[in-house]
Amino acid sequence: MLRLQAPLAERYVDAPPEELATRIAAAKDALGPRLFILGHHYQRDEVMRWADARGDSFRLSVIAQEHPEAEYIVFCGVHFMAESADILTGPDQKVILPDLNAGCSMADMADLDSVEEAWEALATVIDVEHLVPITYMNSSAALKAFVGRHGGAVCTSSNARAVLEWAFRATSDGGAGGDRVLFFPDQHLGRNTGLAMGYGHDDMLVWDPRHELGGLTDARIKEATFLLWKGHCSVHQRFRPEHVEAFRRDYPGGIVVAHPECSHEVCDIADQVGSTDFIIRAVEAAPEGAVIGVGTEIHLVQRLDHETPGKTVVSLDPLICPCSTMFRIDAPHLCWTLEQLVEGRVVNRITVDEDTAADAKVALDRMLTIT
């Protein structure tokens, strides 16, 4: 998805880190309680140091909702996160993304047109009244709204199992009563969760939106329980089984913790698998002196290593690949955003139209009711 962020002036781009820090601090002091800064776990340290709250995408949106006194919510994350914050916060609050080009490659792999086309195509093969759409939090507000309109729910990596169990549970028992699910945009989270629930690989098919009928046949679709969108996280898909094997050779007795956006081949041989918050708790719970190999974004891995000096936390991928879109948020962009606010100019405001927000909130509220 194309987003346009104008280049910053030289006084931001060329400013040394110490000067930027001084200016950010001054702007933050000037704005006072009117400002609340959210920092996603994958952010750079130069940004995270200014966060009033840090966490994963949905938790940060909930935290923003809990601070109605803040006029400006500066979300140091990516576009879909800021959309969720706008949906949940009050009409007088303004959600701001410091760099409009901070998107999410996974979220961009499933757009509304493609999902609507898939739904229409599936309706020619199966009864979509019993097909439950589930979208991962890492998706646009438009897709969350689609899910809300079609009886589905949003999920996070923490509650994906509970949401999928709800999808298959009978309506008389408070479930959606589905025969199958369309899960997007991340195939790996859907697959890993389904396998953990006891389903097999034969129950799952990958829907490729670039091909007619997702590249599948009528017969195969009718036999499937999980239709998994062909999408992935550009960071987590880098981790491979050979990375786990190399870590175990280098650190006998080490602990391997993987995010469920990693491939099943990696999750299957990891010691523990869980969300970003799960990974943080796993590191905290590890014994003193432990070496933990983590399959997730490098900024969080390095922060965990720094904040747990009695343990060694390393990335499973020796090439150390950051989230390139999350990486766009930096000190110059944060400084520019705050100084513009001090001068009375709201830049990069993220808004979701009322109809889309209402339908998306239905899907988000379903998730909260389920979990």
CORZILIN-V147625 format. One record per residue. N is the residue number from 0. PHI is phi in degrees with one decimal (none if undefined). Layout:
((N	PHI) (N	PHI))
//
This chain:
((0	none) (1	-82.6) (2	-131.9) (3	-108.6) (4	-118.0) (5	-66.9) (6	-60.7) (7	-78.6) (8	-68.0) (9	-59.9) (10	-67.1) (11	-101.0) (12	-65.9) (13	-94.6) (14	-70.7) (15	-68.3) (16	-53.9) (17	-64.7) (18	-66.6) (19	-60.6) (20	-61.7) (21	-63.9) (22	-70.6) (23	-63.1) (24	-61.3) (25	-65.4) (26	-67.1) (27	-64.5) (28	-63.3) (29	-66.3) (30	-80.7) (31	56.2) (32	-70.2) (33	-70.4) (34	-113.7) (35	-137.6) (36	-104.6) (37	-105.5) (38	-124.7) (39	-70.3) (40	-55.2) (41	-88.8) (42	-72.7) (43	-63.0) (44	-63.6) (45	-65.3) (46	-97.1) (47	-60.8) (48	-62.6) (49	-98.8) (50	-71.4) (51	-80.3) (52	-150.9) (53	-132.4) (54	172.8) (55	-86.9) (56	-61.2) (57	-72.9) (58	-58.7) (59	-65.1) (60	-65.1) (61	-65.8) (62	-61.4) (63	-59.8) (64	-61.3) (65	-81.3) (66	-124.1) (67	-67.0) (68	-74.2) (69	-81.9) (70	-76.8) (71	-118.1) (72	-106.8) (73	-94.1) (74	-97.8) (75	-88.3) (76	-162.1) (77	-131.5) (78	-57.4) (79	-64.1) (80	-67.4) (81	-64.0) (82	-60.7) (83	-61.8) (84	-64.1) (85	-65.7) (86	-64.7) (87	-88.8) (88	-86.0) (89	-75.2) (90	-65.6) (91	-88.8) (92	-93.1) (93	-115.8) (94	-95.8) (95	-127.9) (96	-110.0) (97	-57.4) (98	-134.4) (99	-64.2) (100	-83.1) (101	-81.4) (102	-106.1) (103	-141.2) (104	-61.6) (105	-65.2) (106	-58.3) (107	-73.7) (108	-78.1) (109	-131.7) (110	-108.1) (111	-59.8) (112	-59.4) (113	-65.7) (114	-69.1) (115	-63.7) (116	-63.7) (117	-62.8) (118	-62.3) (119	-64.8) (120	-66.7) (121	-65.3) (122	-64.1) (123	-82.8) (124	-115.4) (125	-130.2) (126	-83.5) (127	-71.5) (128	-63.5) (129	-111.0) (130	-103.6) (131	-104.9) (132	-82.2) (133	-125.0) (134	-111.1) (135	-67.3) (136	-53.1) (137	-77.4) (138	-153.1) (139	-70.9) (140	-61.1) (141	-61.5) (142	-73.9) (143	-61.0) (144	-66.3) (145	-56.8) (146	-62.1) (147	-60.7) (148	-72.9) (149	-109.8) (150	79.2) (151	-101.6) (152	-147.8) (153	-87.0) (154	-139.4) (155	-112.4) (156	-69.2) (157	-79.5) (158	-116.3) (159	-57.1) (160	-64.8) (161	-61.3) (162	-68.9) (163	-68.3) (164	-62.9) (165	-62.4) (166	-59.9) (167	-92.5) (168	-72.2) (169	-62.4) (170	-61.9) (171	-66.0) (172	-108.0) (173	84.7) (174	-98.5) (175	-87.3) (176	69.8) (177	-83.9) (178	-91.3) (179	-155.0) (180	-125.3) (181	-107.7) (182	-112.5) (183	-145.5) (184	-95.9) (185	-101.5) (186	-64.4) (187	-70.2) (188	-61.9) (189	-61.8) (190	-66.7) (191	-61.8) (192	-70.7) (193	-60.9) (194	-64.4) (195	-64.6) (196	-81.1) (197	105.5) (198	-77.4) (199	-107.4) (200	-60.1) (201	-69.1) (202	-83.0) (203	-121.9) (204	-128.5) (205	-97.2) (206	-93.5) (207	-99.4) (208	-66.0) (209	-81.6) (210	-118.7) (211	-59.6) (212	52.9) (213	65.9) (214	78.3) (215	-116.2) (216	-103.3) (217	-55.9) (218	-62.5) (219	-66.5) (220	-61.9) (221	-64.3) (222	-87.0) (223	-81.6) (224	-104.0) (225	-116.6) (226	-106.3) (227	-102.6) (228	-61.5) (229	-79.9) (230	-139.0) (231	-161.9) (232	-88.7) (233	-64.9) (234	-84.1) (235	-69.2) (236	-72.6) (237	-73.6) (238	-72.0) (239	-126.1) (240	-56.1) (241	-66.0) (242	-66.4) (243	-64.9) (244	-62.8) (245	-65.2) (246	-60.9) (247	-70.4) (248	-69.2) (249	-76.5) (250	-132.8) (251	-57.1) (252	87.5) (253	-69.1) (254	-108.1) (255	-106.7) (256	-124.1) (257	-122.3) (258	-81.2) (259	-69.9) (260	-79.4) (261	-73.1) (262	-64.5) (263	-61.7) (264	-60.5) (265	-79.6) (266	-62.2) (267	-65.4) (268	-108.2) (269	-74.5) (270	-76.7) (271	-141.8) (272	-133.7) (273	-176.5) (274	-65.4) (275	-57.5) (276	-63.0) (277	-61.3) (278	-61.2) (279	-61.0) (280	-67.0) (281	-64.2) (282	-66.0) (283	-61.0) (284	-81.1) (285	-65.6) (286	-67.6) (287	-55.8) (288	87.0) (289	-69.4) (290	-111.6) (291	-117.2) (292	-95.0) (293	-115.8) (294	-102.4) (295	-161.4) (296	-62.3) (297	-66.3) (298	-64.2) (299	-67.6) (300	-59.7) (301	-65.2) (302	-66.5) (303	-63.5) (304	-64.0) (305	-68.2) (306	-88.0) (307	-126.1) (308	-61.3) (309	-84.2) (310	-133.9) (311	-114.0) (312	-117.4) (313	-130.1) (314	-79.3) (315	-68.6) (316	-95.5) (317	-67.1) (318	-81.6) (319	52.2) (320	-104.3) (321	-80.0) (322	-73.7) (323	-64.5) (324	-78.6) (325	-62.3) (326	-67.6) (327	-67.5) (328	-74.9) (329	-138.0) (330	-60.6) (331	-59.1) (332	-68.2) (333	-65.4) (334	-61.0) (335	-59.0) (336	-59.4) (337	-69.6) (338	-67.4) (339	-64.5) (340	-64.4) (341	-59.3) (342	-84.1) (343	88.1) (344	-110.6) (345	-92.9) (346	-109.5) (347	54.9) (348	-71.2) (349	-104.8) (350	-128.9) (351	-117.0) (352	-62.2) (353	-59.1) (354	-65.4) (355	-63.5) (356	-60.9) (357	-64.1) (358	-68.8) (359	-64.7) (360	-66.0) (361	-58.2) (362	-67.5) (363	-68.5) (364	-65.4) (365	-59.5) (366	-59.1) (367	-65.2) (368	-66.7) (369	-66.2) (370	-109.2))
//
